[in-house]
Amino acid sequence: MKKMMKRISILLFALIAFVISIACKEGILGPEYPITDFSEYNCVVVATVDKVVHETQGYQPLKTFKATIKKSLKGDIVIGTQINGKAKIEEPRAVCPVHLDENSDYLLLLTKSKGEYFLSRFSFPVKKGYKYFNDYISQIEKLLNKNGKN
């Protein structure tokens, strides 16, 4: 009986370790914005999120959002334009899904396909108020100007 309990404990520990290893991880962003190549993104903007819909199960990932553009770093979206966006469907690879708060400003890197805007969990959306928010905008502007708005 002791041997069986030991095996069950080991299996339970292994299962917990496995679940932890595949659980999503919240990205901790340092002073340097992690993306330096913006070629896969059609638009880089600062926008106020006006409305947001998240899934109601699991990690409650983002489904859709509406946002008003406050600043356009890359792309052809005019300031003041309201856009509709969706969460990009992608393999999570242990990165937490995007969560946006209504009535908050964000730095967003968007792709556009067939007239729709998509937000990836791998594009590191940053909420205004984060300690490096303004630094990221400056870094991105310098990179885009240096690389010809890649």
C-alpha positions, 0 to 999 in steps of 0.5 A, a space after each residue: 500500500 505504501 508503495 502504491 501511495 508513493 507511485 500515486 504521489 510521484 504521478 501526481 507531482 509529475 502531472 502538476 509539473 506538466 500542467 505548470 510547464 504548459 500554463 500560460 506565462 505573463 510576459 514581464 517587459 523590461 526597459 527595451 521593447 521586445 519587438 524590433 522588426 515591425 514588418 509583419 505588422 500593418 499598424 502600430 498605434 496608441 489607441 483607447 479601447 472603447 469596448 472589449 469582449 473576452 471569452 467566458 471560460 479558461 483564461 478568458 482570452 480576448 475575442 473582439 475589441 473596438 478602439 479609437 486611434 490616438 496616435 499612429 506610429 505605422 500604418 494608414 489609420 487616421 487619428 480619431 478613427 474607431 476600429 474593430 479588432 479581433 484576437 488573432 487565432 494562434 497556437 498559444 505556446 505558453 504565452 497568456 492570451 491578451 486581456 484589454 481593459 475598456 477606457 484604457 490606452 494601449 500600445 497595439 501592434 496590429 495586422 490587417 487582413 480582408 479589412 479586419 484588424 487582428 491583435 496577436 498575443 505575441 505582439 506585447 500590447 502595453 497599457 498606458 501607465 506601465 513604467 516603460 510605456 513612453 520609452 517603448 513608443 520612443 524606441 519604436 518611433 526611432 526603429 521605424 524611422 531608422 528602418 523606413 517604417 518597416 
